[in-house]
Amino acid sequence: MRWPARGCRDPAGTPPEKLGASVISVFYASGRWQQDVFSGTPPEPGDAHDNTTTDETMLARFHREARIGMQMRHPNITHTIQFVESPEHALIMELIEGRQLADYLNEVGVLSPAETAHIGKDLGEALRYMDSVGLYRIDIKPSNVVLHPTRGAVIVDLGLARALEESGRELTQIGVLIGTPSYMAPEQVIDGGGDIRADLFALGMVLYRCLVGRSPYESSSAVASLHRLITEDISVDGPAGSPALRNVLSRCLTRDPELRYQKPQDFLVELEATPEFWEEPRLMPDAG
């Protein structure tokens, strides 16, 4: 369950477990709300208390995430089950059991090329679905991905997603970057633009992190990292994997969006042609 504030209790009055937090909300888990999203049975909305979020921009983003999340019907994207406005704003979301990709990478360092290819397939399928319904800019990064034991890599945060018709109407303050700098495409930094190709760039950055164990633009400051992002090409000579897999990575990470994959389908076709796509990866971590 997700609140744009601190403090909540389930209908029995028991404070649920806090899972984490983002810029605009706090995440909780409670057994009363855990269910299989594909069962179609909505849970009872719970109470939320002590909501201190009054900023209209934040609430507008929260409403947008609710609207988009309730449309999602894909195994590699989390689903919003219900949006509660009273007594406080809250999203009731399916609970994705599994390890956060960021935590797993911090533990093991790097993944095998086969593991990386399978994560790429899962996230590529999620992007293909979102592109088919006219959505993009979903802030793909390891901390927004959970490794589910049967569904694979699942995107669990759609807070920045927007529809094509919303292009140019960013819900933010002038001069503020929306997204995570380490996984943003150059065009997002330069002029705030971007479409599904920016998501493919972010996917490439995630796959690079899986193979190498770090960002290609690590620097002493965020400003230095952003400068490198818009001025330096990324070399894919270092990452492990076949030439075909490195070519896929290179195409994702091209700074010019016109030279990138134009659609997730294009990415998936070339990924499927790599030998790693057909290899059996190591077992992913158990939930918890």
C-alpha positions as CSV (number, residue, x, y, z in Angstrom):
1,M,0.0,0.0,0.0
2,R,1.3,3.4,-0.9
3,W,0.7,6.7,0.9
4,P,1.9,10.2,-0.1
5,A,2.7,10.8,3.6
6,R,3.9,9.2,6.8
7,G,1.8,7.1,9.1
8,C,-0.9,4.5,8.4
9,R,-2.8,1.6,9.9
10,D,-4.7,-1.3,8.3
11,P,-8.4,-1.8,9.0
12,A,-7.6,-3.9,12.1
13,G,-5.6,-1.0,13.5
14,T,-2.2,-2.6,13.2
15,P,0.6,-0.5,11.7
16,P,1.7,-2.3,8.5
17,E,5.3,-3.0,7.7
18,K,7.1,-0.1,6.0
19,L,8.7,-1.3,2.7
20,G,10.4,1.9,1.6
21,A,9.8,5.4,0.4
22,S,10.1,7.6,-2.7
23,V,10.1,11.3,-3.3
24,I,6.3,11.5,-3.2
25,S,5.2,8.6,-1.1
26,V,5.8,5.9,1.5
27,F,5.3,2.2,0.9
28,Y,3.7,-0.3,3.4
29,A,2.8,-3.9,3.3
30,S,-0.1,-5.5,5.1
31,G,-1.6,-9.0,4.9
32,R,-5.0,-7.6,4.5
33,W,-4.0,-6.1,1.1
34,Q,-1.8,-8.9,-0.3
35,Q,-3.5,-10.8,-3.1
36,D,-2.9,-12.1,-6.6
37,V,-3.5,-9.1,-8.9
38,F,-4.9,-11.3,-11.6
39,S,-7.7,-12.7,-9.4
40,G,-9.8,-9.6,-9.9
41,T,-10.9,-9.4,-6.3
42,P,-10.4,-5.9,-4.9
43,P,-9.4,-5.5,-1.2
44,E,-11.1,-3.4,1.3
45,P,-9.5,0.1,1.5
46,G,-7.8,0.8,4.8
47,D,-7.4,4.0,6.8
48,A,-4.5,6.4,6.4
49,H,-3.6,8.8,9.1
50,D,-1.4,11.9,9.6
51,N,-1.2,12.7,5.9
52,T,0.9,15.9,5.7
53,T,1.2,16.1,1.9
54,T,-0.6,19.2,0.6
55,D,1.6,20.2,-2.3
56,E,-0.7,20.3,-5.4
57,T,2.1,19.2,-7.8
58,M,2.9,16.1,-5.7
59,L,-0.7,15.2,-5.5
60,A,-1.2,15.7,-9.2
61,R,1.7,13.2,-9.8
62,F,0.2,10.8,-7.3
63,H,-3.2,11.0,-9.1
64,R,-1.5,10.4,-12.4
65,E,0.4,7.3,-11.1
66,A,-2.9,6.0,-9.7
67,R,-4.7,6.4,-13.1
68,I,-1.8,4.8,-15.0
69,G,-1.2,2.0,-12.5
70,M,-4.8,0.9,-12.6
71,Q,-4.6,0.4,-16.4
72,M,-1.6,-1.9,-16.2
73,R,-2.2,-5.6,-17.0
74,H,1.2,-7.1,-17.5
75,P,3.2,-9.6,-15.4
76,N,6.4,-7.4,-15.5
77,I,4.6,-4.3,-14.2
78,T,3.0,-3.8,-10.8
79,H,-0.7,-3.1,-10.8
80,T,-2.6,-0.5,-8.8
81,I,-5.7,-2.2,-7.4
82,Q,-7.5,0.8,-5.9
83,F,-7.1,4.5,-5.4
84,V,-8.4,5.8,-2.0
85,E,-9.1,9.6,-1.6
86,S,-10.9,9.6,1.8
87,P,-10.0,10.0,4.6
88,E,-6.5,10.4,3.0
89,H,-4.9,9.8,-0.4
90,A,-3.5,6.3,-0.8
91,L,-2.9,3.7,-3.5
92,I,-3.6,0.0,-2.9
93,M,-1.1,-1.9,-5.0
94,E,-0.2,-5.6,-5.5
95,L,2.7,-6.7,-3.3
96,I,5.5,-8.1,-5.5
97,E,7.5,-10.6,-3.5
98,G,11.2,-10.8,-4.2
99,R,14.5,-9.1,-3.9
100,Q,15.0,-5.6,-5.2
101,L,17.5,-5.7,-8.1
102,A,19.5,-2.9,-6.5
103,D,19.9,-4.9,-3.2
104,Y,20.8,-8.0,-5.2
105,L,23.5,-6.2,-7.2
106,N,24.9,-4.7,-4.0
107,E,25.2,-8.2,-2.7
108,V,26.6,-10.1,-5.7
109,G,28.4,-7.2,-7.5
110,V,27.7,-8.3,-11.1
111,L,25.3,-10.7,-12.9
112,S,26.2,-13.2,-15.6
113,P,25.5,-12.3,-19.2
114,A,22.6,-14.8,-19.3
115,E,21.0,-13.3,-16.1
116,T,21.4,-9.9,-17.6
117,A,19.8,-10.9,-20.9
118,H,16.8,-12.4,-19.1
119,I,16.3,-9.3,-17.0
120,G,16.6,-7.3,-20.3
121,K,13.9,-9.5,-21.8
122,D,11.5,-9.0,-18.9
123,L,12.0,-5.2,-18.8
124,G,11.9,-5.0,-22.6
125,E,8.5,-6.8,-22.6
126,A,7.3,-4.3,-20.0
127,L,8.4,-1.4,-22.2
128,R,6.7,-3.0,-25.3
129,Y,3.5,-3.2,-23.4
130,M,3.7,0.4,-22.1
131,D,4.6,1.6,-25.6
132,S,1.5,-0.2,-27.0
133,V,-0.8,1.8,-24.6
134,G,1.0,5.1,-25.3
135,L,3.0,5.4,-22.1
136,Y,6.7,6.2,-21.5
137,R,9.2,7.7,-19.1
138,I,8.9,5.2,-16.3
139,D,12.2,5.9,-14.4
140,I,13.8,2.4,-14.9
141,K,16.5,1.8,-12.4
142,P,17.6,-1.1,-10.2
143,S,15.8,0.2,-7.1
144,N,12.5,0.2,-9.1
145,V,12.8,-3.4,-10.2
146,V,11.9,-6.5,-8.1
147,L,13.1,-10.0,-9.0
148,H,10.0,-12.2,-8.6
149,P,10.5,-16.0,-8.4
150,T,8.1,-16.7,-11.3
151,R,7.3,-13.4,-13.0
152,G,11.0,-12.4,-13.3
153,A,11.9,-8.7,-13.3
154,V,8.9,-6.5,-12.3
155,I,8.8,-2.7,-12.5
156,V,7.2,-1.6,-9.2
157,D,7.2,2.2,-9.5
158,L,5.3,4.2,-12.2
159,G,5.5,7.5,-10.5
160,L,7.0,9.3,-13.5
161,A,5.2,7.6,-16.3
162,R,3.1,9.8,-18.6
163,A,1.1,9.5,-21.8
164,L,2.2,10.7,-25.2
165,E,-0.5,13.4,-25.2
166,E,1.1,14.8,-22.0
167,S,4.4,15.4,-23.7
168,G,5.6,18.9,-22.9
169,R,3.3,19.2,-19.9
170,E,5.7,18.0,-17.2
171,L,4.4,18.0,-13.7
172,T,7.4,19.7,-12.0
173,Q,9.0,22.9,-11.2
174,I,10.9,24.8,-13.8
175,G,14.6,23.9,-13.8
176,V,14.1,20.6,-11.8
177,L,15.1,17.4,-13.4
178,I,12.5,14.6,-13.2
179,G,14.1,11.2,-13.0
180,T,17.2,9.6,-11.7
181,P,20.4,11.2,-13.2
182,S,22.3,8.0,-13.3
183,Y,19.7,6.4,-15.6
184,M,18.5,9.4,-17.6
185,A,19.0,9.8,-21.3
186,P,21.0,12.7,-22.6
187,E,18.0,14.4,-24.2
188,Q,16.2,14.4,-20.8
189,V,19.1,16.4,-19.3
190,I,19.6,18.8,-22.2
191,D,16.0,19.9,-22.7
192,G,13.7,17.8,-20.6
193,G,12.5,15.9,-23.6
194,G,12.4,12.2,-24.2
195,D,10.0,9.4,-25.3
196,I,10.1,5.6,-25.2
197,R,13.7,5.8,-26.6
198,A,14.7,7.4,-23.3
199,D,13.3,4.4,-21.5
200,L,15.4,2.1,-23.8
201,F,18.5,4.2,-22.8
202,A,17.6,3.7,-19.1
203,L,17.2,0.0,-19.7
204,G,20.7,-0.1,-21.3
205,M,22.1,1.6,-18.2
206,V,20.5,-1.0,-16.0
207,L,21.9,-3.8,-18.1
208,Y,25.4,-2.1,-18.0
209,R,25.1,-1.9,-14.2
210,C,24.2,-5.6,-14.1
211,L,27.3,-6.6,-16.2
212,V,29.9,-4.2,-14.9
213,G,28.8,-3.4,-11.4
214,R,28.8,0.3,-11.7
215,S,27.5,3.2,-13.8
216,P,29.5,4.1,-16.8
217,Y,29.4,7.7,-15.7
218,E,30.6,7.5,-12.1
219,S,32.1,10.8,-11.1
220,S,32.8,12.8,-7.9
221,S,29.6,14.8,-8.2
222,A,26.2,14.6,-9.9
223,V,27.1,17.6,-12.0
224,A,30.2,15.9,-13.3
225,S,28.2,12.7,-14.1
226,L,25.6,14.7,-16.0
227,H,28.3,16.5,-18.0
228,R,29.9,13.2,-19.0
229,L,26.4,11.9,-19.9
230,I,25.8,14.6,-22.5
231,T,29.4,14.7,-23.8
232,E,30.9,11.2,-23.7
233,D,30.0,8.0,-25.5
234,I,29.8,4.8,-23.5
235,S,32.3,2.0,-24.4
236,V,30.9,-1.5,-24.2
237,D,34.3,-3.2,-24.7
238,G,34.6,-3.9,-21.0
239,P,31.3,-5.8,-20.2
240,A,31.3,-9.6,-20.3
241,G,29.1,-11.3,-22.9
242,S,29.0,-12.1,-26.6
243,P,29.6,-9.5,-29.3
244,A,25.9,-9.7,-30.1
245,L,24.9,-8.9,-26.5
246,R,27.4,-6.0,-26.4
247,N,26.0,-4.7,-29.7
248,V,22.5,-4.7,-28.2
249,L,23.9,-2.8,-25.2
250,S,25.7,-0.3,-27.4
251,R,22.6,0.4,-29.4
252,C,20.6,1.1,-26.2
253,L,23.3,3.5,-24.9
254,T,23.8,5.6,-28.0
255,R,23.6,9.2,-27.1
256,D,21.7,10.2,-30.2
257,P,18.1,8.9,-29.8
258,E,17.7,8.7,-33.6
259,L,20.5,6.0,-33.6
260,R,19.0,4.0,-30.7
261,Y,16.3,1.3,-31.0
262,Q,13.2,3.2,-31.9
263,K,10.8,0.7,-30.3
264,P,11.1,-1.9,-27.6
265,Q,10.1,-4.5,-30.2
266,D,13.3,-3.7,-32.1
267,F,15.3,-4.2,-28.9
268,L,13.6,-7.5,-28.2
269,V,14.2,-8.9,-31.7
270,E,18.0,-8.3,-31.5
271,L,18.2,-9.5,-27.8
272,E,16.6,-12.8,-28.9
273,A,19.3,-13.2,-31.4
274,T,22.1,-13.2,-28.7
275,P,23.3,-16.6,-27.4
276,E,22.8,-15.4,-23.8
277,F,19.0,-15.1,-24.5
278,W,18.8,-18.9,-24.9
279,E,21.1,-19.8,-22.0
280,E,19.7,-20.9,-18.6
281,P,20.5,-18.2,-16.1
282,R,21.5,-18.9,-12.5
283,L,18.6,-19.1,-10.1
284,M,17.4,-15.7,-9.0
285,P,17.3,-14.9,-5.3
286,D,14.4,-16.0,-3.2
287,A,11.9,-13.5,-1.9
288,G,13.0,-11.7,1.2
